[in-house]
Amino acid sequence: MGEGHLPVLVKEVLALLDIGPGSSVADCTVGGGGHAERILEATSPDGRLLGIDADRAAIAEAERNLERFAPRITLRQANFAAILEVASEEGFVPLDALLFDLGLSSYQLADERRGFSFASSSAPDMRFDEESGLSALDLIDRTSERELAGILATFGEERHARRVAKAILAARQEGRLMTAADLAAVVAGAVGRRGRADQGRIHPATRTFQALRIAVNRELEVLGSALAGGLAALRPGGRMAVIAYHSGEDRIVKRFFARESRDCIEDPMPPVCTCGHRAQLRLLHKGVITPTPDEVARNRRARSARLRGAEKLAAASA
Ligand SMILES: C[S@@+](CC[C@H](N)C(=O)[O-])C[C@H]1O[C@@H](n2cnc3c(N)ncnc32)[C@H](O)[C@@H]1O
């Protein structure tokens, strides 16, 4: 399935999750099993791990890589929006800890067939679950220029969204856009030299690829319900950690943690609370945890990682 995947912020995640022998943990984005392996080591000899991934190929990869822990793991192909249902069905509720390491893995990027990378000569598919929803190419074929520009601006923060959307749809109509490599070339051409300078050292199609991937997988839509489901599946005193890789994703995590760590969520806050909301979480650190320069030098994928962690309050319902 291509080259390996280096897990990000491992030491920091393990410290936040505070797990040990016997812990019961859900890795909601098990991927190739990088974090899962370290979690299984930390919970040895009898801890249990539930590994979820939307991608069938990731589940197969995790199964191979985690073979030596087989009696202690349960793997399920599922969308993490269903974490509460899946964890209950598999007998993992209440959980001691759970992890979301969002986005895509190096395995997926390296899998030529999936069209996640700029060099891929396959159609841009970009679905984590290849059996559900529209591929990126289907999405391109079904959106208007305005809608596509909106997707690029909202999910990719692409400053040249309108120009890029126009070029993509024109290239598609003229039969010049069949592969992910074609898509990358069309975007690079549309962004132009000045746009390329704005983008700094990243590939000029980075923002477009990110935006299409987020749209195709409804990444921001499912994250909110996944966090709520994860919190519900935790035992009081259990911990959750989330690694986000771009600002749209991190904003959702930050707001969820902020909301669930406050009693009253009325705005402005009245002298006497009438909303009845009660804090369920305690934040475990100030701000956001980012990788050391050393880690970024070893693993380029870590450069945009932002980790947040919280503990479910003892008084909150399980
Ligand atoms: C960054 S990778 C995880 C890598 C893993 N932590 C490791 O160390 O090997 C993210 C994984 O999350 C999966 N994923 C993304 N969104 C998902 C969703 N909504 N439900 C389930 N899995 C999802 C992707 O398929 C991918 O395999």
The ligand as an ORCA input file, in Angstrom:
! r2SCAN-3c Opt
* xyz 0 1
  C      -4.131     11.071      9.883
  S      -4.807      9.494      9.493
  C      -4.623      8.597     10.993
  C      -3.287      7.984     11.163
  C      -3.131      7.177     12.428
  N      -3.329      7.987     13.607
  C      -1.744      6.543     12.483
  O      -0.939      6.971     13.288
  O      -1.501      5.616     11.702
  C      -6.502      9.832      9.507
  C      -7.380      8.630      9.223
  O      -8.709      9.017      9.569
  C      -9.597      8.446      8.678
  N     -10.804      9.259      8.703
  C     -10.954     10.536      8.305
  N     -12.220     10.944      8.489
  C     -12.900      9.889      9.020
  C     -14.240      9.683      9.448
  N     -15.168     10.641      9.337
  N     -14.560      8.498      9.990
  C     -13.643      7.519     10.116
  N     -12.361      7.641      9.709
  C     -11.987      8.824      9.172
  C      -8.865      8.457      7.347
  O      -9.388      7.465      6.487
  C      -7.426      8.175      7.771
  O      -7.102      6.817      7.683
*
